[in-house]
Amino acid sequence: MRLSITHETVYDYQPAVETAQHMAYLTPLNNPTQRVLSHWLEVDPQPAQISSTKDVFGNTRHFFSLQVPHRRLRVVARSEVQTQSSHIPSNLISWEAVRERFRYHAGAVFDAANEFVFASSMAPHHNEFASYARPSFTPGQSLLLGSLDLMHRIYRDFTYESLSTEVNTPALQALAQRKGVCQDFAHIFVACLRSMGLAARYVSGYLLTTPAPGTVKLRGSDASHAWASVYLPGQPASANVAAIPACWVDLDPTNDRAGWPSPGEDYVTLAIGRDFSDVSPMRGVIRGGASHVLSVGVTVEPVGSGSGQSQIQSQSSQFQSQSQGFAAPTPFAPMNEGKR
C-alpha cells in the first residue's frame, strides 16, 4: 500500500521565544519491508542550522536551531511510504527458552535485542506488570502465542479514553486505572514483557483509519499512533522443519492486531525505541515563551485515492512553563509534542 502522511506541529508562544533548539523524529523508517518514497521537512521560521543523523536504533532525527525571536513555530513533515502486507510467523519457541537466552552466561554470543530487556524510564520492571502478564505465559507456552494472548487481554481489559492520562503518566498508573490511550497500552505491554525477562520495544508511527459511515474525511484529523513489538530469536533447522530467522513481531493492543513486519499494511513505522521518551516526535529547549499552546494535525491517506480514510480526532494541548535559559545537562528534555 502506498500512503501519504502529513504531520503538522504548531507551537504558539506568549511572549516570543528568543532562541530555541529542537530535535524531531518525523522521518519514517526506511528498511527492506517499508520503503520511504519521498520525505521533506518544512520549518518556519527558517532555522539557522539544520542537520539529520541516525540514532542508536537506526531512526532518523533532525536537529535544528532558531536564532531569531518568534511567536510561532510551525513544523510540517510530508512523506510517502510503500508498506507491505503482514503475517504471523511460525516461530513457536517457548517463552522460558527465550528468557533463559537473555540471562547472563559467560561466553554467550551477544544479541542486540538484549538492550530491550532492561527497564526504561517509561516502561519499568515491576511485580504488578509481571502479575498481569503471567496468565498469558503458562509453562511451556510459546513466546509468540503468549504475547498474542497478552495483547488480546489488554484490548479486552482496558478502556481507550482520550485525555485520561498525560504524556508523562506512569505506565503503572495506567495499569491500575485500566484506561488510557495507545501510548499507555504500548508501555504496559512492553513493561509486562520486560518484567517477565523478555525483550520488547516501543514503536511510534501512523495508522490509516476508517471514518464513520456517511462522514467526510477531514484533513489533519488523524493522530499518530503507538504499538509494541516482541523479539523472537531464530530457530535452527531440524529434521522436519526449516530454519526460522529471528524477527520482531509487532503487536497493537489498542486495536488487537499483530503481524510481521507490522500489524498490517495500513501501518507506517516512524521510529523504534525503548519507550516514548526515545522517539518523541518533537522536543527541545527554548529561551523565552513562558507559556505555549501546542496544536498537532496528522493526515494519512492512500496515494491515488480521491479521499483518505481517517479517524476524526484532533488534539490541542496547553503547556505552562517557565524558561530562564537553556537547560543542562539534558538539553532536549523539557518540551515534548503532545500525547496521541
C-alpha positions as CSV (number, residue, x, y, z in Angstrom):
1,M,0.0,0.0,0.0
2,R,1.2,3.5,-0.9
3,L,0.4,6.0,1.8
4,S,0.9,9.8,2.1
5,I,1.4,11.3,5.5
6,T,1.4,14.9,6.5
7,H,2.3,15.7,10.2
8,E,2.0,19.3,11.2
9,T,3.1,20.7,14.6
10,V,2.5,24.3,15.6
11,Y,3.6,26.0,18.8
12,D,2.2,29.4,19.6
13,Y,4.2,31.2,22.3
14,Q,3.5,34.0,24.7
15,P,5.7,36.0,24.9
16,A,8.0,35.5,22.0
17,V,10.8,32.9,22.1
18,E,14.2,34.4,21.7
19,T,16.2,31.4,20.7
20,A,15.5,27.7,20.5
21,Q,16.9,24.2,19.8
22,H,14.8,21.3,18.7
23,M,15.0,17.6,17.8
24,A,12.4,15.9,15.6
25,Y,11.6,12.3,14.9
26,L,9.4,12.8,11.9
27,T,11.0,10.7,9.2
28,P,9.5,7.2,8.7
29,L,11.9,4.2,8.8
30,N,13.3,3.1,5.5
31,N,14.0,-0.7,5.6
32,P,13.5,-3.8,3.4
33,T,9.9,-4.1,4.5
34,Q,8.9,-0.4,4.3
35,R,10.2,2.0,1.6
36,V,10.2,5.7,2.0
37,L,9.5,7.1,-1.5
38,S,9.8,10.7,-0.5
39,H,10.1,12.9,2.6
40,W,10.7,16.5,3.3
41,L,10.6,18.7,6.4
42,E,9.4,22.3,6.4
43,V,10.3,24.6,9.4
44,D,9.1,28.1,9.8
45,P,10.8,30.4,10.8
46,Q,13.8,29.3,8.8
47,P,16.4,27.6,11.1
48,A,19.9,29.0,11.5
49,Q,21.1,25.4,11.4
50,I,19.5,22.0,10.5
51,S,21.0,18.6,10.2
52,S,20.0,14.9,10.3
53,T,21.6,11.9,11.9
54,K,20.8,8.3,12.7
55,D,20.4,7.4,16.4
56,V,21.5,4.2,18.0
57,F,18.3,2.4,17.0
58,G,18.5,3.4,13.3
59,N,15.9,6.2,13.4
60,T,16.4,9.4,11.5
61,R,16.4,12.5,13.8
62,H,16.6,16.2,12.7
63,F,18.3,18.8,14.9
64,F,17.6,22.5,14.2
65,S,18.2,25.8,15.9
66,L,16.3,29.1,15.7
67,Q,18.2,32.2,16.5
68,V,15.5,34.9,15.7
69,P,12.6,35.9,18.0
70,H,9.4,34.1,17.1
71,R,5.9,33.8,18.5
72,R,5.0,30.7,16.4
73,L,6.9,27.6,15.3
74,R,5.5,25.5,12.5
75,V,7.0,22.2,11.5
76,V,5.5,20.1,8.7
77,A,6.7,16.7,7.7
78,R,5.4,15.2,4.4
79,S,6.1,11.6,3.5
80,E,5.1,9.0,1.0
81,V,5.7,5.4,2.1
82,Q,5.2,2.0,0.5
83,T,4.1,-0.6,3.0
84,Q,3.5,-4.3,2.6
85,S,1.0,-6.9,4.0
86,S,1.9,-8.8,7.1
87,H,1.6,-12.3,8.5
88,I,2.1,-14.1,11.8
89,P,5.4,-16.1,11.8
90,S,5.5,-19.8,12.6
91,N,8.1,-19.4,15.4
92,L,6.9,-21.3,18.4
93,I,10.0,-21.1,20.7
94,S,8.9,-21.2,24.3
95,W,9.0,-18.0,26.4
96,E,11.1,-19.8,29.0
97,A,13.8,-20.6,26.5
98,V,13.9,-17.0,25.3
99,R,14.1,-15.7,28.9
100,E,17.0,-18.1,29.5
101,R,18.7,-16.8,26.4
102,F,18.7,-13.3,27.8
103,R,20.1,-14.3,31.1
104,Y,23.9,-13.7,31.5
105,H,26.0,-16.6,30.5
106,A,29.8,-16.4,30.4
107,G,31.0,-16.5,26.8
108,A,27.5,-16.3,25.3
109,V,27.1,-14.7,21.9
110,F,25.9,-11.1,22.1
111,D,22.3,-10.4,20.8
112,A,21.4,-6.8,20.1
113,A,17.9,-7.4,21.4
114,N,19.4,-7.7,25.0
115,E,19.1,-3.9,25.5
116,F,15.3,-4.2,25.2
117,V,15.1,-6.5,28.2
118,F,16.2,-3.8,30.6
119,A,13.9,-1.4,32.3
120,S,13.5,2.1,30.8
121,S,12.1,5.3,32.4
122,M,8.5,4.8,31.0
123,A,8.5,1.0,30.8
124,P,10.0,-0.2,34.1
125,H,10.2,-3.6,35.7
126,H,7.6,-4.1,38.4
127,N,5.9,-7.1,40.1
128,E,2.5,-5.6,39.1
129,F,3.4,-5.9,35.4
130,A,4.7,-9.5,35.8
131,S,1.5,-10.4,37.7
132,Y,-0.7,-9.1,35.0
133,A,1.3,-10.8,32.3
134,R,1.8,-14.2,34.0
135,P,-1.6,-15.8,33.0
136,S,-0.6,-15.4,29.3
137,F,2.8,-17.1,29.9
138,T,1.9,-20.5,31.3
139,P,4.7,-23.2,31.5
140,G,5.7,-24.3,28.0
141,Q,3.7,-21.6,26.2
142,S,5.3,-20.2,23.1
143,L,6.5,-16.7,23.3
144,L,4.5,-15.7,20.3
145,L,1.2,-17.2,21.4
146,G,1.7,-15.8,24.9
147,S,2.4,-12.3,23.5
148,L,-0.7,-12.6,21.3
149,D,-2.8,-13.6,24.4
150,L,-1.4,-10.6,26.4
151,M,-2.3,-8.3,23.5
152,H,-5.9,-9.7,23.4
153,R,-6.3,-9.3,27.2
154,I,-5.1,-5.6,27.2
155,Y,-7.5,-4.9,24.4
156,R,-10.4,-6.5,26.4
157,D,-9.5,-5.3,29.9
158,F,-8.6,-1.7,29.1
159,T,-10.7,1.3,28.0
160,Y,-9.4,3.7,25.4
161,E,-10.2,7.1,26.8
162,S,-8.7,10.3,25.4
163,L,-7.3,12.7,28.0
164,S,-7.5,10.1,30.7
165,T,-3.7,10.3,31.1
166,E,-0.9,12.8,30.4
167,V,2.2,12.4,28.3
168,N,4.2,11.6,31.4
169,T,1.6,9.4,33.2
170,P,3.5,6.3,34.6
171,A,2.6,3.0,32.9
172,L,1.9,1.6,36.4
173,Q,-0.8,4.2,37.0
174,A,-2.4,3.4,33.6
175,L,-2.3,-0.3,34.5
176,A,-4.1,0.3,37.8
177,Q,-6.8,2.5,36.3
178,R,-7.4,0.2,33.3
179,K,-7.7,3.0,30.9
180,G,-5.6,5.3,28.7
181,V,-4.5,5.8,25.1
182,C,-2.3,3.9,22.7
183,Q,0.9,5.2,24.3
184,D,-0.2,3.8,27.7
185,F,-1.2,0.4,26.2
186,A,2.1,0.1,24.4
187,H,4.1,1.0,27.5
188,I,2.1,-1.5,29.6
189,F,2.7,-4.2,27.0
190,V,6.4,-3.5,26.8
191,A,6.7,-3.3,30.7
192,C,4.9,-6.6,31.1
193,L,7.2,-8.5,28.7
194,R,10.3,-6.9,30.2
195,S,9.1,-7.8,33.7
196,M,9.0,-11.4,32.5
197,G,12.6,-11.2,31.3
198,L,11.7,-10.8,27.6
199,A,12.8,-8.3,25.0
200,A,10.2,-5.7,23.9
201,R,10.4,-2.3,22.2
202,Y,8.2,0.7,21.7
203,V,7.1,1.7,18.2
204,S,5.7,5.0,17.1
205,G,4.0,5.6,13.7
206,Y,0.8,6.1,12.0
207,L,-2.4,4.1,11.2
208,L,-4.8,4.6,8.3
209,T,-8.2,4.5,10.0
210,T,-11.7,4.5,8.7
211,P,-14.2,7.4,9.2
212,A,-17.7,6.8,10.5
213,P,-20.2,5.8,7.8
214,G,-21.5,8.9,6.0
215,T,-18.8,11.2,7.2
216,V,-16.2,13.0,5.1
217,K,-12.5,12.8,5.7
218,L,-11.1,15.9,7.5
219,R,-7.6,16.9,6.7
220,G,-5.4,17.0,9.7
221,S,-7.8,14.9,11.8
222,D,-5.8,11.7,12.1
223,A,-3.4,11.1,15.0
224,S,0.0,9.5,15.4
225,H,-0.1,6.0,16.8
226,A,2.0,3.7,19.1
227,W,2.3,0.0,19.5
228,A,4.9,-2.5,20.6
229,S,7.0,-5.4,19.3
230,V,8.4,-8.6,20.8
231,Y,11.6,-10.3,19.8
232,L,11.6,-13.9,18.6
233,P,15.0,-15.4,18.4
234,G,15.8,-17.6,15.3
235,Q,15.4,-21.3,15.4
236,P,17.8,-23.7,13.7
237,A,16.6,-26.2,11.1
238,S,15.6,-29.7,12.3
239,A,14.9,-32.9,10.6
240,N,11.4,-31.8,9.5
241,V,11.4,-28.1,9.9
242,A,13.3,-25.4,8.0
243,A,15.3,-22.8,9.9
244,I,13.3,-19.8,11.2
245,P,15.1,-16.4,11.2
246,A,14.9,-14.1,14.2
247,C,12.4,-11.3,13.9
248,W,10.5,-8.6,15.8
249,V,6.7,-9.2,15.7
250,D,4.6,-6.0,16.1
251,L,1.5,-6.1,18.4
252,D,-1.0,-3.3,18.7
253,P,-3.0,-3.8,21.9
254,T,-5.1,-0.7,21.1
255,N,-6.6,-2.4,18.1
256,D,-5.9,-6.0,18.8
257,R,-3.8,-6.5,15.7
258,A,-0.5,-8.2,15.1
259,G,1.9,-9.3,12.4
260,W,5.3,-9.2,10.9
261,P,6.8,-6.8,9.6
262,S,4.0,-4.6,11.1
263,P,0.4,-5.2,12.3
264,G,-0.7,-4.5,8.7
265,E,-0.1,-2.6,5.5
266,D,-2.2,0.3,6.8
267,Y,0.5,0.9,9.5
268,V,3.5,3.2,8.9
269,T,6.5,2.8,11.3
270,L,8.1,6.1,12.2
271,A,10.6,5.2,14.9
272,I,11.5,2.5,17.4
273,G,13.0,2.8,20.9
274,R,12.8,1.7,24.5
275,D,9.8,3.9,25.2
276,F,8.2,7.1,24.1
277,S,11.0,9.2,25.6
278,D,13.4,7.9,22.9
279,V,11.2,8.8,20.0
280,S,9.0,11.8,20.9
281,P,8.1,13.4,17.5
282,M,9.2,16.9,18.7
283,R,11.1,18.2,21.7
284,G,13.5,20.9,22.5
285,V,14.5,23.8,24.8
286,I,13.6,27.5,24.4
287,R,14.6,30.8,25.8
288,G,11.6,32.9,26.4
289,G,8.0,31.8,25.6
290,A,6.8,31.4,29.3
291,S,3.7,29.6,28.0
292,H,2.8,28.0,24.8
293,V,-0.1,26.3,23.0
294,L,0.6,23.1,21.0
295,S,-1.5,22.1,18.1
296,V,-0.9,18.8,16.1
297,G,-2.6,17.7,12.9
298,V,-1.9,14.4,11.1
299,T,-3.4,13.3,7.7
300,V,-2.9,9.7,6.5
301,E,-4.3,8.8,3.1
302,P,-3.8,6.3,0.3
303,V,-2.0,7.8,-2.7
304,G,-4.2,8.0,-5.8
305,S,-7.5,7.8,-4.0
306,G,-9.9,10.7,-4.0
307,S,-10.1,10.8,-0.3
308,G,-8.2,9.2,2.5
309,Q,-9.6,7.3,5.4
310,S,-9.3,9.0,8.7
311,Q,-10.4,8.8,12.3
312,I,-11.9,12.2,13.3
313,Q,-9.6,13.1,16.1
314,S,-7.6,16.2,16.9
315,Q,-5.7,17.5,19.8
316,S,-4.7,20.8,21.2
317,S,-2.7,20.9,24.4
318,Q,-1.6,23.8,26.6
319,F,1.6,23.8,28.5
320,Q,2.7,26.3,31.0
321,S,6.5,26.6,31.6
322,Q,9.0,29.0,32.9
323,S,12.1,29.3,30.8
324,Q,15.1,31.1,32.3
325,G,17.6,29.8,29.9
326,F,18.9,26.6,28.3
327,A,18.6,23.5,30.4
328,A,21.6,21.4,31.2
329,P,22.8,18.8,31.1
330,T,19.8,17.3,29.2
331,P,19.2,20.0,26.5
332,F,16.3,18.2,24.8
333,A,14.2,17.2,27.7
334,P,11.7,19.9,28.7
335,M,9.3,20.2,25.8
336,N,7.6,17.2,24.1
337,E,5.0,17.0,21.4
338,G,1.6,16.2,23.0
339,K,0.4,12.7,23.7
340,R,-1.5,10.9,21.0
